Amino acid sequence: MKSFVLFVAFVSAVLAFEEPLRFYHETAGIREAARIKQAEEALDFDGGRITGGSAAALGAHPHMGGLVITLTSGATSVCGSSLLSNTRLATAAHCWWDGRNQARQFTVVLGSIRLFTGGVRINTSNVQMHGSWNPSTIQNDVAIIVIGWVGYTNAINRINLPLGTLANNLFVGTTATAAGFGRTGDNVGIGNNQFLSHVNLPVITNAVCAQTFGNVIASTLCVSGANGRSTCPGDSGGPLAVTSGGQRVLIGITSFGSARGCQLGFPAAFVRVTSFNAWIQARI
Ligand SMILES: *[C@@H]1O[C@H](CO)[C@@H](O)[C@H](O)[C@H]1NC(C)=O
């Protein structure tokens, strides 16, 4: 009887954990790309609305690379990425292969606060996946995108890796900035202004994050999702950055959140860039 009680307690503890969002393209990315496209086209109809805030937002994240993704099925999906050099960007491995859906081309969108028009737009199928990317366990969710040379401008610039004194920093308690073209809430319709947005989020310990997702591996970095502020579907692969010594530093790559939604207060999980410094440096 006691073992039965323990078993029930164990099962309910397991069930209490949040299921991470999996098979990103079919569960979120394709729907999100269609929503962004429709919202951007609605803005075209009334172009005056976006002029005001766009210039400031444009220069604010010069390392941001939007990804318009063509899947082998022909469907269009969306992710983000971060410019690391004139020819390389970092993204999440699941943006190229989510365990069920394979991409065949990324259109990298640099220097634009809109995803489907504007900026410098570069097509590529050259993606270097982490050899141990595991869609089941969401381990090693990192990839490098290779593009033809792009020059830096006020709106296009590289972001640093967390090297030197930052290489062993866990960043707990630090406020970091996530950027993306994804939705700004679980119930955002096309009526909302659609452009690149950003949110400041405090980094939490992996132990606290594990209270939501169960086991959280060391190479994952989590931020608090309190007060409905978090990354959302569509933001996958995009940057989580801090400022250190006046320089912007990439500390996370948007990896996963709760399958139930992005505004429910659960943490959001990122690839911990310090865990992959050497792997990334060998490729940029
Ligand atoms: C890039 O890919 C998109 C989507 O397939 C296509 O519409 C566009 O013409 C391509 N651009 C170039 C320069 O090849």
PDBQT file of the ligand as one rigid body, heavy atoms in Angstrom, charges set to zero:
ROOT
HETATM    1  C1  LIG A 301      15.355  33.475 -51.966  1.00  0.00    +0.000 C 
HETATM    2  O1  LIG A 301      14.381  32.509 -51.653  1.00  0.00    +0.000 OA
HETATM    3  C2  LIG A 301      13.044  32.987 -51.777  1.00  0.00    +0.000 C 
HETATM    4  C3  LIG A 301      12.137  31.891 -51.256  1.00  0.00    +0.000 C 
HETATM    5  O2  LIG A 301      12.369  30.671 -51.927  1.00  0.00    +0.000 OA
HETATM    6  C4  LIG A 301      12.764  33.374 -53.220  1.00  0.00    +0.000 C 
HETATM    7  O3  LIG A 301      11.463  33.876 -53.336  1.00  0.00    +0.000 OA
HETATM    8  C5  LIG A 301      13.762  34.438 -53.640  1.00  0.00    +0.000 C 
HETATM    9  O4  LIG A 301      13.595  34.734 -55.007  1.00  0.00    +0.000 OA
HETATM   10  C6  LIG A 301      15.199  33.967 -53.399  1.00  0.00    +0.000 C 
HETATM   11  N1  LIG A 301      16.098  35.070 -53.657  1.00  0.00    +0.000 N 
HETATM   12  C7  LIG A 301      17.178  34.938 -54.420  1.00  0.00    +0.000 C 
HETATM   13  C8  LIG A 301      18.035  36.160 -54.558  1.00  0.00    +0.000 C 
HETATM   14  O5  LIG A 301      17.498  33.882 -54.948  1.00  0.00    +0.000 OA
ENDROOT
TORSDOF 0
